[in-house]
Amino acid sequence: MASYTVNPAAVERARALIDARQYVLDSDWGEVQPHADEANAYLRRHSWADYAAWHLGLTEGASDETKGRYAFVYGDFRRVHRTGLIACVYRASQWRHKDVELAAHDLLQRLDAQAGIS
């Protein structure tokens, strides 16, 4: 099983987007999460650093500037999705990636506070 570390650049970007109210509260994550073709299109227009900042996890041992390096996407390359953060919490906890789980959980709490969800 792969091991992951938290991507500080992704946490920073997610916080900034949440603080700027660039989020979606209700979405079907299975429908809106970026798929391979969307990731490829994003990479044609943006840097690897920009791509990386949409992923809360960094795969240990994977080379930088490869899709395999970046895991736990939390948004649609424009906005944070609440359901994306929930998926990150769930997947990270399911596979016992505690640091990623806690980072996603903290972001979810920040989003809920910003949106007035109690």
MARTOR-201376 format. One record per residue (C-alpha): residue in three letters; x, y, z. Coordinates in steps of 0.001 Angstrom, whole numbers, padded with zeros to 6 digits, always signed. Layout:
N
ALAXYZ
...
//
This chain:
118
MET+000000+000000+000000
ALA+001248+003476-000858
SER+002236+005929+001851
TYR+001374+009604+001716
THR+002500+012817+003308
VAL+000397+015954+003541
ASN+000948+018446+000745
PRO+001352+021839+002481
ALA+000803+023739-000783
ALA-002582+022034-001210
VAL-003634+022826+002341
GLU-002642+026459+001806
ARG-004542+026703-001487
ALA-007636+025055-000024
ARG-007609+027460+002932
ALA-007283+030448+000603
LEU-010139+029230-001589
ILE-012352+028592+001419
ASP-011573+032027+002857
ALA-012439+033560-000542
ARG-015710+031575-000582
GLN-014631+029634-003661
TYR-016400+026426-002726
VAL-019395+024268-003581
LEU-021454+023015-000661
ASP-023622+020441-002442
SER-022335+018344-005319
ASP-022197+014747-006453
TRP-018463+014114-006072
GLY-018633+011096-008357
GLU-019849+013388-011122
VAL-017709+016490-010534
GLN-014351+015104-009416
PRO-011688+015591-012072
HIS-011096+012563-014269
ALA-008003+011807-016355
ASP-009042+013872-019375
GLU-009787+016891-017192
ALA-006479+016506-015371
ASN-004646+016327-018698
ALA-006413+019453-019955
TYR-005555+021273-016726
LEU-001896+020276-017040
ARG-001751+021614-020600
ARG-002683+025074-019277
HIS-001067+025062-015823
SER+002156+024074-014092
TRP+002747+020893-012136
ALA+002891+023048-008987
ASP-000637+024302-009740
TYR-001811+020729-010334
ALA-000150+019525-007135
ALA-001909+022189-005072
TRP-005250+020479-005788
HIS-004107+017273-004045
LEU-003831+016919-000266
GLY-001503+013918-000441
LEU+001960+013361-001859
THR+002778+009750-002673
GLU+006042+008827-000979
GLY+008634+007530-003421
ALA+006830+008757-006551
SER+008626+011204-008800
ASP+007592+014844-008851
GLU+005736+015986-011950
THR+003964+012673-012424
LYS+000287+012083-011749
GLY+001225+009213-009449
ARG+002870+011681-007079
TYR-000372+013484-006234
ALA-003397+011996-004430
PHE-006555+013029-002609
VAL-007954+015667-004955
TYR-010396+017959-003149
GLY-011787+020208-005879
ASP-012632+020589-009545
PHE-009555+022722-010451
ARG-011631+025874-009801
ARG-013321+025485-006430
VAL-013176+023365-003302
HIS-016014+020871-003084
ARG-017333+019984+000353
THR-018026+016477-000949
GLY-014411+016318-002194
LEU-013122+017040+001302
ILE-015514+014453+002739
ALA-014200+011910+000208
CYS-010615+012744+001229
VAL-011453+012269+004929
TYR-013192+008986+004198
ARG-010541+007520+001890
ALA-007641+008603+004086
SER-009264+007179+007217
GLN-010223+003977+005411
TRP-006590+003327+004465
ARG-005134+004751+007706
HIS-003381+007787+006261
LYS-003925+009739+009454
ASP-002083+012955+008544
VAL-004035+013355+005299
GLU-007272+012465+007082
LEU-006702+015147+009717
ALA-005700+017782+007151
ALA-008879+017102+005156
HIS-010966+017104+008333
ASP-009532+020464+009414
LEU-010308+021928+005976
LEU-013839+020549+006127
GLN-014351+022210+009519
ARG-012985+025496+008141
LEU-015334+025327+005146
ASP-018336+024532+007348
ALA-017523+027441+009677
GLN-017123+029811+006722
ALA-020427+028630+005230
GLY-022269+028827+008539
ILE-022885+025093+008751
SER-023145+023970+012373
//
